[in-house]
Amino acid sequence: MKNGNVNNIYKLDGFVPLKNAIPLGLQHILAMFVANITPIMIIASVLKLDDALSIRLIQNAMIVAGIGTLIQLHPIWKIGSGLPIVMGISFTFLNTVLFIGSNYNIETVIGCVIVGGVIEGILGLFAKYWIKIISPIVASTVVAAIGFSLLTVGANSFAGGVGSQDFGSVNNWIIGAVTLASCLAFQVFLKGYLKVIAVLFGLICGYILAIILGEVDFSIIGTTGIVSLPAILPFKPEFNFNAILSMIVIYLVSATETIGDTSAVCESGLNRSVETKELSGSIASDGFISAIAGLFGCSPITSFSQNVGLVAMTKVVNRFTIGTGAVILIIAGIFPIFGEVLRTIPQSVLGGCTIIMFGRIVLAGFQMIGKCGYSERNISIAALSLSIGLGFTQCLGMFKIFPSIFQSIFAENCVAVVFVLAIFLDLVLPKEKSE
């Protein structure tokens, strides 16, 4: 460590002095922290999990994200890319998890997470044989669909959370609006890497206002002790074939996001094209670590695009530096006080933050489509996939003529419909001469 050099932060390998590595690693954690815990908090709220269990799951989410990041940075066998990728709990699965949890139970969700994760991990190991099926226009369209599918989730949180007694109340509107405005103001006026954690600043402002308005319950703080080790299998997994199929489709969608993030971090941070073995390791890590997340009672994990953006902006790609952030995340997960405080954040505050996050996912998808080019073929694939995927799944009873297994996968899952339709169109529509 004595031979560490601060200039190594711009190199993939090499030690960096801790006084430099810790702040830069912490910056990566701050960039993803809110997004990492928010899916767990929304799931806990919608599925009515008790406070103690919710706190434990938030702890587990931090620990799993730290472990996943370390494996991406330092691969185990063929699992992991060896690239500066930060992992966290994925928003992509949120709608599907809520659907399965509401129609079955949380135990069925965990069974789906474990089985789907193992399948994606195995597919990742053999990615070189199938990866070309997911073309850029397919991945772009799916990312846009994910953003659209999450907008109602953000809106429900903004209003106070589905099923809450004060849903749509004046206080929820005020808190959500102030949180949203604060996030936007920090995004506009802050400079440098502080822009990346503008959502965190906005969350703090909304939280303070919620305390002033008496919307924060501090009674759960201090109820679980000082140190708590992660809970393994807080839910006994149950396995439902229809639900598992539905989850596997979303795992394939998540793989397309991981392909995009892994490619982007190579191009923007390392100034080179991604290698097939790196893509394979990244997808394998996505899957197998998601299965581990299921063992901890969490929803699936994936690469975080906001951290890819941070790498692109700062050019800090050093694995040791980013690894210090992952270790900090694991340590934070061992102390329940972090989970207890986070559990007190009102849904309206989370809604004010996530509206921006989800809107950016939509925009990121359209930006990706723009990079693919607005050829007639690409427009047809994106327009038809999105219009059918988003439109048909909003019409109750639209799929009633199909078998129940088909309905369970597609009837209310616009991302799955968009994904399958985009791949189908990409395969059958004739290529243009320029291609």
C-alpha positions as CSV (number, residue, x, y, z in Angstrom):
1,M,0.0,0.0,0.0
2,K,2.9,2.3,0.7
3,N,3.8,2.2,-3.0
4,G,0.3,3.4,-4.0
5,N,0.1,6.2,-6.5
6,V,-2.8,8.6,-6.8
7,N,-2.4,8.6,-10.6
8,N,-3.4,4.9,-10.6
9,I,-7.0,6.0,-10.3
10,Y,-7.0,6.4,-14.1
11,K,-5.7,2.8,-14.5
12,L,-7.6,-0.4,-14.1
13,D,-5.1,-2.0,-11.8
14,G,-2.6,-0.7,-9.2
15,F,-2.9,0.5,-5.6
16,V,-4.1,4.0,-4.6
17,P,-3.4,5.6,-1.2
18,L,-6.4,5.1,1.0
19,K,-6.8,8.9,1.6
20,N,-7.5,9.2,-2.1
21,A,-9.2,5.8,-2.6
22,I,-11.8,6.1,0.1
23,P,-13.4,9.5,-1.0
24,L,-13.5,8.3,-4.6
25,G,-15.0,4.9,-3.7
26,L,-17.5,6.6,-1.4
27,Q,-18.5,8.9,-4.3
28,H,-19.5,5.8,-6.2
29,I,-21.6,4.5,-3.3
30,L,-23.3,7.9,-2.9
31,A,-24.2,7.8,-6.6
32,M,-26.0,4.5,-6.3
33,F,-27.1,4.4,-2.7
34,V,-30.6,5.8,-3.0
35,A,-31.4,3.7,-6.1
36,N,-30.0,0.6,-4.5
37,I,-32.3,0.6,-1.4
38,T,-35.4,2.2,-3.0
39,P,-36.7,-1.0,-4.7
40,I,-36.5,-2.9,-1.4
41,M,-38.4,-0.1,0.4
42,I,-41.1,0.0,-2.2
43,I,-41.5,-3.8,-2.2
44,A,-41.6,-3.8,1.6
45,S,-44.3,-1.1,1.6
46,V,-46.5,-2.6,-1.2
47,L,-46.3,-6.2,0.2
48,K,-46.9,-5.0,3.8
49,L,-43.7,-6.4,5.3
50,D,-43.2,-5.5,9.0
51,D,-40.6,-2.8,10.0
52,A,-38.1,-5.2,11.5
53,L,-38.0,-7.4,8.5
54,S,-37.9,-4.4,6.1
55,I,-34.9,-3.0,8.0
56,R,-33.1,-6.4,7.7
57,L,-33.8,-6.5,4.0
58,I,-32.3,-3.0,3.5
59,Q,-29.2,-4.2,5.4
60,N,-29.0,-7.3,3.1
61,A,-29.5,-5.1,0.0
62,M,-26.4,-3.1,1.0
63,I,-24.3,-6.2,1.7
64,V,-25.4,-8.0,-1.5
65,A,-24.6,-4.9,-3.6
66,G,-21.1,-4.7,-2.0
67,I,-20.4,-8.4,-2.6
68,G,-21.7,-8.2,-6.2
69,T,-19.5,-5.2,-6.9
70,L,-16.4,-6.9,-5.6
71,I,-17.1,-10.0,-7.8
72,Q,-17.5,-7.8,-10.8
73,L,-14.2,-6.1,-10.0
74,H,-12.3,-9.2,-9.2
75,P,-13.9,-12.2,-11.0
76,I,-14.2,-15.7,-9.5
77,W,-13.5,-18.2,-12.3
78,K,-15.6,-16.9,-15.2
79,I,-18.1,-15.0,-13.0
80,G,-17.4,-11.2,-13.2
81,S,-16.0,-8.9,-15.8
82,G,-13.0,-7.5,-14.1
83,L,-14.3,-4.0,-15.1
84,P,-15.1,-0.9,-12.9
85,I,-18.8,-1.8,-12.6
86,V,-20.9,-1.2,-9.5
87,M,-23.8,-3.5,-8.8
88,G,-27.1,-2.8,-7.0
89,I,-30.7,-3.9,-6.6
90,S,-32.4,-3.5,-10.0
91,F,-35.5,-1.3,-10.7
92,T,-36.0,-3.5,-13.9
93,F,-37.7,-6.3,-11.9
94,L,-39.8,-4.0,-9.6
95,N,-43.1,-4.3,-11.5
96,T,-42.8,-8.0,-11.9
97,V,-41.8,-8.6,-8.3
98,L,-44.8,-6.5,-7.1
99,F,-47.1,-8.4,-9.5
100,I,-45.9,-11.9,-8.3
101,G,-45.8,-10.8,-4.7
102,S,-49.3,-9.4,-4.8
103,N,-50.8,-12.4,-6.7
104,Y,-48.9,-15.1,-4.9
105,N,-46.6,-14.2,-2.0
106,I,-43.1,-13.0,-1.2
107,E,-41.9,-16.6,-0.9
108,T,-42.8,-17.2,-4.5
109,V,-40.9,-14.1,-5.5
110,I,-37.8,-15.4,-3.8
111,G,-38.1,-18.8,-5.6
112,C,-38.3,-16.9,-8.9
113,V,-35.3,-14.7,-8.1
114,I,-33.1,-17.8,-7.3
115,V,-34.1,-19.9,-10.3
116,G,-34.1,-17.0,-12.7
117,G,-30.7,-15.9,-11.4
118,V,-29.1,-19.3,-11.9
119,I,-30.5,-19.5,-15.5
120,E,-29.2,-16.0,-16.4
121,G,-25.8,-16.9,-14.9
122,I,-25.6,-20.1,-17.0
123,L,-26.6,-18.1,-20.1
124,G,-23.9,-15.6,-19.3
125,L,-21.3,-18.3,-19.3
126,F,-22.3,-19.2,-22.9
127,A,-23.0,-15.7,-24.0
128,K,-20.8,-15.9,-27.1
129,Y,-23.3,-18.3,-28.7
130,W,-26.4,-16.0,-28.4
131,I,-25.4,-12.5,-27.6
132,K,-25.8,-11.2,-31.2
133,I,-29.5,-11.9,-31.0
134,I,-29.9,-8.9,-28.8
135,S,-29.2,-6.1,-31.2
136,P,-28.7,-2.4,-30.1
137,I,-32.2,-1.4,-31.3
138,V,-33.8,-4.3,-29.2
139,A,-31.8,-3.2,-26.1
140,S,-32.7,0.4,-26.6
141,T,-36.4,-0.2,-27.0
142,V,-36.5,-2.4,-23.9
143,V,-34.7,0.3,-21.8
144,A,-37.4,2.8,-22.8
145,A,-40.1,0.3,-21.9
146,I,-38.6,-0.3,-18.5
147,G,-38.7,3.5,-17.8
148,F,-42.4,3.7,-18.9
149,S,-43.4,0.7,-16.8
150,L,-41.9,2.3,-13.7
151,L,-43.7,5.7,-14.0
152,T,-46.8,4.5,-12.2
153,V,-44.7,3.0,-9.4
154,G,-43.1,6.4,-8.9
155,A,-46.4,8.1,-9.0
156,N,-48.0,5.8,-6.4
157,S,-45.0,6.4,-4.1
158,F,-45.3,10.2,-4.6
159,A,-48.9,10.0,-3.4
160,G,-48.0,8.1,-0.2
161,G,-47.8,4.4,-1.3
162,V,-50.5,2.1,-2.5
163,G,-52.9,1.2,0.3
164,S,-51.8,4.0,2.6
165,Q,-54.6,5.7,4.6
166,D,-53.3,9.2,3.5
167,F,-52.8,8.3,-0.1
168,G,-53.0,11.5,-2.2
169,S,-53.1,13.7,0.9
170,V,-52.0,17.4,1.0
171,N,-48.9,16.5,3.0
172,N,-47.9,13.8,0.5
173,W,-48.3,16.2,-2.4
174,I,-46.2,18.9,-0.6
175,I,-43.4,16.5,0.4
176,G,-43.3,14.8,-3.0
177,A,-43.3,18.1,-4.8
178,V,-40.6,19.7,-2.6
179,T,-38.4,16.6,-2.9
180,L,-38.8,16.6,-6.7
181,A,-38.0,20.3,-7.0
182,S,-35.0,19.9,-4.7
183,C,-33.6,17.1,-6.9
184,L,-34.1,19.2,-10.0
185,A,-32.5,22.3,-8.4
186,F,-29.4,20.5,-7.3
187,Q,-29.1,18.8,-10.7
188,V,-29.3,22.3,-12.4
189,F,-27.0,24.3,-10.1
190,L,-24.4,21.8,-8.7
191,K,-21.2,21.2,-10.6
192,G,-18.9,18.3,-11.2
193,Y,-19.5,15.0,-9.5
194,L,-21.9,16.6,-7.1
195,K,-24.5,16.5,-9.9
196,V,-24.4,12.7,-9.7
197,I,-25.6,12.7,-6.1
198,A,-28.3,15.4,-6.6
199,V,-31.0,12.8,-5.9
200,L,-29.4,12.2,-2.5
201,F,-29.5,15.9,-1.7
202,G,-33.1,16.1,-2.8
203,L,-34.0,13.1,-0.6
204,I,-32.4,14.9,2.4
205,C,-34.4,18.0,1.8
206,G,-37.7,16.0,1.4
207,Y,-36.9,14.0,4.5
208,I,-36.3,17.2,6.6
209,L,-39.6,18.6,5.4
210,A,-41.4,15.3,6.3
211,I,-39.9,15.5,9.8
212,I,-41.2,19.1,10.2
213,L,-44.7,18.0,9.0
214,G,-44.7,15.1,11.4
215,E,-44.7,12.4,8.8
216,V,-41.7,10.5,10.1
217,D,-42.0,7.7,12.7
218,F,-38.7,7.3,14.7
219,S,-40.1,4.6,16.9
220,I,-38.4,1.8,15.0
221,I,-34.9,3.3,15.5
222,G,-32.8,1.4,18.1
223,T,-35.0,-1.7,18.1
224,T,-32.6,-4.1,16.4
225,G,-29.3,-3.7,18.3
226,I,-25.9,-2.2,17.3
227,V,-24.5,-4.9,15.1
228,S,-26.5,-7.5,13.1
229,L,-25.2,-10.1,10.7
230,P,-27.1,-10.6,7.4
231,A,-30.1,-12.9,7.6
232,I,-29.9,-15.9,5.2
233,L,-33.2,-17.1,3.8
234,P,-35.6,-14.8,5.7
235,F,-38.2,-16.3,3.5
236,K,-38.6,-20.0,2.5
237,P,-38.6,-20.1,-1.3
238,E,-41.6,-21.4,-3.1
239,F,-41.6,-22.3,-6.8
240,N,-44.4,-21.6,-9.2
241,F,-43.8,-22.4,-12.9
242,N,-45.8,-19.6,-14.4
243,A,-44.2,-17.0,-12.1
244,I,-40.7,-18.3,-12.8
245,L,-41.3,-18.0,-16.6
246,S,-42.4,-14.4,-16.1
247,M,-39.3,-13.6,-14.1
248,I,-37.0,-15.3,-16.6
249,V,-38.2,-13.0,-19.3
250,I,-37.2,-10.0,-17.2
251,Y,-33.9,-11.6,-16.5
252,L,-33.3,-11.6,-20.2
253,V,-34.3,-8.0,-20.3
254,S,-31.8,-7.3,-17.5
255,A,-29.1,-9.0,-19.5
256,T,-29.6,-6.5,-22.3
257,E,-29.1,-3.6,-19.8
258,T,-25.9,-5.3,-18.5
259,I,-24.6,-5.7,-22.1
260,G,-25.1,-1.9,-22.6
261,D,-23.5,-0.9,-19.3
262,T,-20.5,-3.2,-19.8
263,S,-19.9,-1.9,-23.3
264,A,-20.3,1.7,-22.2
265,V,-17.9,1.4,-19.3
266,C,-15.2,0.1,-21.7
267,E,-15.8,2.7,-24.4
268,S,-16.1,5.7,-22.0
269,G,-13.7,4.7,-19.3
270,L,-11.1,2.5,-20.9
271,N,-11.3,3.9,-24.5
272,R,-11.6,0.5,-26.1
273,S,-14.3,-1.9,-27.2
274,V,-15.6,-4.5,-24.8
275,E,-14.4,-8.1,-25.2
276,T,-16.8,-11.0,-25.4
277,K,-15.4,-12.7,-22.3
278,E,-16.0,-9.5,-20.3
279,L,-19.6,-9.4,-21.5
280,S,-20.0,-13.1,-20.6
281,G,-18.5,-12.6,-17.1
282,S,-20.6,-9.5,-16.5
283,I,-23.9,-11.3,-17.4
284,A,-22.9,-14.4,-15.4
285,S,-22.2,-12.2,-12.4
286,D,-25.6,-10.5,-12.9
287,G,-27.3,-13.8,-12.7
288,F,-25.5,-15.7,-10.1
289,I,-25.3,-12.8,-7.7
290,S,-29.0,-12.2,-8.2
291,A,-29.5,-15.8,-7.0
292,I,-27.5,-15.0,-4.0
293,A,-29.6,-11.9,-3.5
294,G,-32.6,-14.2,-3.4
295,L,-31.0,-16.2,-0.6
296,F,-30.8,-12.9,1.3
297,G,-34.5,-12.1,0.7
298,C,-33.7,-9.4,-1.9
299,S,-34.9,-8.8,-5.5
300,P,-32.3,-9.3,-8.3
301,I,-29.2,-7.2,-8.7
302,T,-27.7,-5.7,-11.8
303,S,-25.1,-3.2,-13.0
304,F,-25.9,0.5,-12.3
305,S,-26.0,2.9,-15.2
306,Q,-25.5,6.0,-13.0
307,N,-22.1,4.6,-12.0
308,V,-21.2,4.0,-15.6
309,G,-22.0,7.6,-16.1
310,L,-19.7,8.6,-13.2
311,V,-16.8,6.6,-14.7
312,A,-17.4,8.4,-18.0
313,M,-17.3,11.8,-16.3
314,T,-14.4,11.3,-14.0
315,K,-12.4,8.7,-15.9
316,V,-11.7,7.0,-12.6
317,V,-11.5,3.3,-13.4
318,N,-9.3,1.9,-10.7
319,R,-10.6,-1.4,-9.3
320,F,-9.0,-0.9,-5.9
321,T,-10.6,2.5,-5.6
322,I,-14.1,1.4,-6.5
323,G,-13.6,-1.7,-4.3
324,T,-13.1,0.5,-1.2
325,G,-16.6,1.8,-1.9
326,A,-17.9,-1.7,-2.0
327,V,-16.3,-2.6,1.3
328,I,-17.9,0.6,2.9
329,L,-21.3,-0.6,1.6
330,I,-20.8,-4.1,3.2
331,I,-19.7,-2.5,6.5
332,A,-22.8,-0.2,6.5
333,G,-25.0,-3.2,6.0
334,I,-23.8,-4.8,9.2
335,F,-25.0,-1.9,11.4
336,P,-28.8,-1.9,11.6
337,I,-28.9,1.8,12.4
338,F,-28.5,2.5,8.7
339,G,-31.4,0.4,7.8
340,E,-33.5,1.8,10.6
341,V,-33.0,5.4,9.6
342,L,-33.7,4.5,5.9
343,R,-36.9,2.7,6.8
344,T,-38.3,5.9,8.3
345,I,-38.2,7.7,4.9
346,P,-41.8,8.3,3.8
347,Q,-43.0,7.0,0.5
348,S,-43.7,10.5,-0.8
349,V,-40.0,11.4,-0.4
350,L,-39.1,8.3,-2.4
351,G,-41.7,9.1,-5.0
352,G,-40.2,12.6,-5.5
353,C,-36.8,11.1,-6.1
354,T,-37.8,8.2,-8.2
355,I,-40.0,10.2,-10.6
356,I,-36.7,11.7,-11.9
357,M,-34.9,8.4,-12.0
358,F,-37.6,6.6,-13.9
359,G,-38.0,9.5,-16.3
360,R,-34.3,9.4,-17.1
361,I,-34.6,5.7,-17.9
362,V,-37.2,6.6,-20.5
363,L,-34.9,9.3,-21.9
364,A,-31.9,7.0,-21.9
365,G,-33.8,4.5,-24.0
366,F,-34.7,7.1,-26.5
367,Q,-31.1,8.4,-26.6
368,M,-30.0,4.8,-27.3
369,I,-32.5,4.5,-30.1
370,G,-31.1,7.8,-31.5
371,K,-27.6,6.3,-31.5
372,C,-29.0,3.3,-33.4
373,G,-30.2,5.7,-36.1
374,Y,-33.8,6.6,-37.2
375,S,-34.0,4.3,-40.2
376,E,-37.4,3.1,-41.2
377,R,-36.6,-0.4,-39.9
378,N,-35.5,0.8,-36.5
379,I,-38.5,3.1,-36.2
380,S,-40.8,0.3,-37.0
381,I,-39.2,-2.0,-34.4
382,A,-39.3,0.6,-31.6
383,A,-42.7,2.1,-32.5
384,L,-44.6,-1.2,-32.9
385,S,-43.0,-2.9,-29.9
386,L,-43.6,0.1,-27.6
387,S,-47.2,0.8,-28.8
388,I,-48.3,-2.8,-28.4
389,G,-46.3,-3.5,-25.3
390,L,-47.5,-0.4,-23.5
391,G,-51.0,-0.2,-25.0
392,F,-52.2,-3.8,-24.8
393,T,-51.0,-4.4,-21.2
394,Q,-53.1,-1.4,-20.0
395,C,-56.3,-3.0,-21.3
396,L,-57.8,-5.3,-18.8
397,G,-59.0,-8.5,-20.4
398,M,-57.0,-7.9,-23.6
399,F,-55.3,-11.3,-23.2
400,K,-58.3,-13.4,-21.9
401,I,-58.3,-15.6,-25.0
402,F,-54.8,-16.9,-24.2
403,P,-53.8,-19.7,-21.8
404,S,-53.3,-18.7,-18.2
405,I,-49.6,-19.3,-18.4
406,F,-49.4,-16.8,-21.2
407,Q,-51.5,-14.3,-19.3
408,S,-49.3,-14.6,-16.2
409,I,-46.2,-13.7,-18.2
410,F,-47.5,-11.0,-20.5
411,A,-50.9,-9.7,-19.5
412,E,-49.6,-7.0,-17.2
413,N,-46.0,-7.0,-18.0
414,C,-45.3,-4.5,-20.8
415,V,-41.5,-5.0,-20.6
416,A,-41.8,-8.7,-21.4
417,V,-44.1,-7.9,-24.4
418,V,-41.8,-5.2,-25.7
419,F,-38.8,-7.5,-25.3
420,V,-40.2,-10.5,-27.1
421,L,-41.8,-8.4,-29.9
422,A,-38.7,-6.3,-30.5
423,I,-36.6,-9.5,-30.9
424,F,-39.2,-11.0,-33.2
425,L,-39.3,-7.9,-35.4
426,D,-35.6,-7.6,-35.5
427,L,-35.3,-11.2,-36.7
428,V,-38.0,-11.1,-39.4
429,L,-37.9,-7.6,-40.8
430,P,-35.5,-7.4,-43.8
431,K,-32.2,-5.7,-43.3
432,E,-31.7,-2.4,-45.0
433,K,-29.0,-2.0,-47.6
434,S,-26.9,0.3,-45.4
435,E,-26.7,-2.5,-42.8
